[in-house]
Each structure stands twice: as structure tokens, then as C-alpha cells.
């Protein structure tokens, strides 16, 4: 059995969770925040049999797309009137961890 941790953009959350429900793949959704852009993400915890890992990875790949956004870097240390040029940043896609589970119980 495997546990898949998938960190995705909130913009992709509804499409992926809908696809997982249609495929009858149980999952737990956690609201998280990215450290780089400090934007909302969703982390999905998905437990599946070894044979279903590729199916889940395919669903993630087809529903979580990269996109380019304009991001205005800066911190609270900047003067309020300071202008910071926005930069283009690629976001989206997914960061995925596939972990082997020794034991799974549903109580």
C-alpha cells in the first residue's frame, strides 16, 4: 500500500478532487500555504494499493496544470510607497511524494 501526498495549487483543487471522487479514490484534503509565494495550496493525502499509484499520478498530471502569474516580491520591511516590479513566476502542477506504508487502519 502507498500513501501519496500531493501539494497542488488551490486553482486545481476542485478539478482533481472531482476526478478522484469519480474514480472512487478516497482522499483527505488539507489547506496549506506555500513558503515561497505565501499563497494558498492544498495538500491531498491519498492512500491506495500499489496497483493504483499510476492511475492517481495520471489524474494529478491531467488536472494540475502549470501557469504563469505575475508576482510582486517584497516584504513588510519595504517602505509603503516603494514600487517593486512584478516578476513572472511559474506556478501550478504538483509536488508529489509517494510513500510506502507498512500498515493502514480505518477505524
KACORVEN-V993860 format. One record per run of one state. SS is the DSSP state (~ for helix, > for strand, _ for the rest). FROM is the first residue (numbers start at 1). LEN is the number of residues. Records with the same first field share a line. If there is no record, write none. Layout:
SS=FROM-LEN + FROM-LEN
This chain:
_=1-1 + 23-5 + 34-6 + 49-1 + 64-2 + 72-15 + 93-1 + 101-7
>=2-8 + 28-6 + 40-9 + 66-6 + 87-6 + 94-7
~=10-13 + 50-14
